[in-house]
Amino acid sequence: MALITGVSIWMIPLFICIILIAATWRKVPAYEAFVTGGKEGAQMALSLLPFLVGMIVSISILRSSGALDAAVGLIAPLLSFVGMPSEVLPLALIRPISGTAALGMTTELIHNYGPDSFIGRLAATMQGATDTTLYILTVYFGAVGIKRMKYALKVGLLADLIGIIASIIIVTWAFG
């Protein structure tokens, strides 16, 4: 345990020293490169801001309007047939859109049903087995100016669906 603590304490300073030694060896002006990278990072953050605000507002409207609850009510009979609790459906629908909203839902499910419940385990597994596809496409593709993203969208959403199905199968098999 002491070895792991020692390594973790010295990892970042060691990494910084290696970068500075490599920059000196290659005669790269390290400080100027750092400042330039900082400027580019700040410009990137500002260019992402409208995309982030749009995503947050859209998710808030979806949850507040009751549309998400209505969709859950319509699909609940089908979900019980395949062994998925309807309480987890909002997580499955929101996860491709926003990681923060999905994490909030996962936290709420675990708080309400417990971490060792089927719903808690399924929510945690689903959180780890899927990704924020629409967020990634909107923010990162938008930031670099990629306009044609239909294939990335199809593959990303298919991967999310496979992650959801795999979560149900694995949690049912392991804990059901």
Secondary structure, DSSP 8 states (H G I E B T S, - for coil): -HHHHHHHHHHHHHHHHHHHHHHHHTT--HHHHHHHHHHHHHHHHHHHHHHHHHHHHHHHHHHHHTHHHHHHHHHHHHHHHHT--GGGHHHHHHTTT-HHHHHHHHHHHHHHH-TTSHHHHHHHHHHHH---HHHHIIIIIHHHT----HHHHHHHHHHHHHHHHHHHHHHHHHH-
